[in-house]
């Protein structure tokens, strides 16, 4: 019984049904393919390792013939390391590390602090542009850089052995005052600062104690200049981030950029279509439009959205709640974003960016945008999980060779060619020279130090894909100037990809067209794996159609009206409904080419295929592969004419066997007879694509039908618990029925035609009726002599009598017979007074005995006379 579950099941390569002659139906779909055209998708067969998640590698698709394919890779991994690109400055307490974004969880890190000395050098001599000797209370010290002293901080004055500023003592501790006092300015000779403004970031006043510094009184005055460069040094040093330790790496951090064009935005259903988007329901994504494009009206780059997956290619979005609205409120209540336009340009979707922040309280105010916070360089590393193609390109593969899957070269660029030279002094790396800045660095590479030393830690800074600078976090110890070298190691290795090229599936019928003969047999691999080759049919075979009868509207075979007849050797059009010529493996019938014009009945016509030849752009050349050689050379077109079949080569409607309707397949032929002596279908209507079954089954296929062992030959009865019936089957009896044992004559009228008879003699004459009045020796008279035959001679050798005509029965009753025992035990003699008129051995029944000492009465006996 066919199962209709509403799903589509594609017909298989191989066998999809069986004809009534027991031969399986071969699909037009060949396993042979031509790989040529655009790239449909790229599978990640090996994810590799150590690829950056925050900045995934750049995808490069290279080929000698194909061109134009572009895309992005998605990566997933965990937190591996957090480098310190800028340690920050003057933290009051230990800053906290926050990690967010990337759809991941569980990463935890903490800062390890160090205290570093801090000093600022200035020119104290007569040539100083920042020091002046005056008699008023405006003495100040200016610096050519930011001094980074806190207000009221204690500093140590150092002259480096030179003459001190008059009023200050070398080695003495002073309090810094950076507050702006009304009317107080820098000195007039300070180039660029003109004596008109007080610059607290570059200018300080000094006091001998904290109270005076806070009150801003008793500023220390300078009565004479000093000599050379002097410095102020922070008494307690400054707290910085020395390193960031990863406590938990976490997992599931991803970068999965997906893009779509405006055609992928459905404003009617509020859906976004991206092939193989790989998002999951409940994940949170962000949206942006290209800089030169226009956003989808209804989405914003300032919001985050929950994903609701419709299918593998389609999803919807719900806004993430903010403020007093629960984060997942709109998602839980299934309130999806309403798209009021499709926008312009490319639309981008991705997880929230991975962000690592180090935040703490510092003792200084921001200066020109610098907040003195630590700048981390987080490294989330992992594997490549997928590839998103933005363009498939053209011309990839091999256009003239079947089954040659010529792959493009797929590379991941994370940067190349960086060359660094260490500068070593006293066993420590004090500087790094950049000999070659390299190119295509989209994520910071690792810098490995080789040599006999240890402990060096170098962090590269990448700008526009090149190495701009190297920050020495730790110089290490024990390095040699001539034995130390630096290697720039790009992120990631060992990813493996497989491009899925556009395929052109070979049409099995067209491929074997030159081998077709009148048998219409295709030799293919068998269903039963133990067999070698198997005969099959890919279309309705002419030999079968010549022997099956068409049906009238009641489903009764019209004997004498076969489904295929010839007139003068040419196929005729038929006016009656074709019979069932086979069954698909979904349990639905397959008819010949003739059916009712309407699905509800009516006149009979030849039903038409809904497919037409439609050669596609960038198809392999027709000079190598003629039209119809590929399945893709055909396109199904919808038609309101009910005589045209659907894409499965069937339709739902009434048939003689199913007056209430059923989904059925039909054999499809060309409408006209082929007239070409070189064509295997000369004088016949040529089979037309898709021949029998089309793209899909009409119902759910039964898996049992496809098994190679679904036959009795593959079953060892000795290994089962089955018991065989050894009684006669009585198959010739009308009421004898056994499952799986069919007597064909009960379903199809058997006909035979004598096509040849050999010569011979008469060996025996059978008697049909005996006749009457014949005598032994009478001559047997045969028909007149046939040419070239010897005359047959015979006579009657035996006759039977006339036989018994009637049988009469007479009952005789004798009374008063006296019985006497004889000399033999068990025998009696009966005496009657008159003749008894009985014969020897007649049967008599004795009854009514008056007196006796034996059990003679009540029994039947054979008598003797």
ABEGO torsion letter per residue (X at the ends): XBBBAGBBBBBBBEBABBBAAGBBBBBABBABBBBBEBBABBBBABAEBGBBAABBBBBBBBBAABBGBBEBBBBBBBBABBBBABAEBGBABBBBBBBBEGGBBGBBBBBBBBBBBBBBBBBABAABAABBBBABAABBBBBABBAGBBBGBBBBBBAGGBBBBBGBBBGBBBBBBABBBBGBBBBAABBGAGGABBBAAABBBBBABAAAAAAGBGBBBBABBBBEBBBBBBAAEBBBBABBBBABAEBGBBBBBBBBBAAABBAAAGBBBBBGAGBBBGBBBBBBBBAABBBBBGBBAABBBBBBBABAABBBBBBBBBEABBAAAAAAAGBBBBBABAEBEBBBBBBBBBBBBBBBBBABBBBGGBAGBBBBBBBBBBBBABBBBABAEBGBEBAABBGBBBBBBBBBBAEBGBBBBBBBBGGBBABBBBABAEBGBABBBBBBBBEABBGBBBBBBBBGGBBABBBBABAEBGBBAAABBBBBBBBEBGBBBBBBBBBBBBBAAAAAAAABBAAGBBBBBBABAABABBBBBABBBAAAAAABBBBBAAGBBBBGBBABBBBGGBBBBBABBBBBABBBAAGBBBBBABBBABAAEEBBBBBBBABBBBBBBGBBBAAABBBGABAAABBBBBBABAABBBAAGBBBBBBAABAAEBBBBBBBBBABBBBBAABAABGBBBBBOAGABBABBABBBBAAAABAAABAAABBAAABABBBBABBAGAABAABBBBGBBBAAAABBBBBBBABBBBBBBABBBBABAEBGBBBGBBBBBBBBBBGBBBBBBBBABBBBAEBABBBBBBBBBBGBBBBBBABBGBBBBBBABBAGBBBGBBBBBBGBABBABAABGBBBBBBX
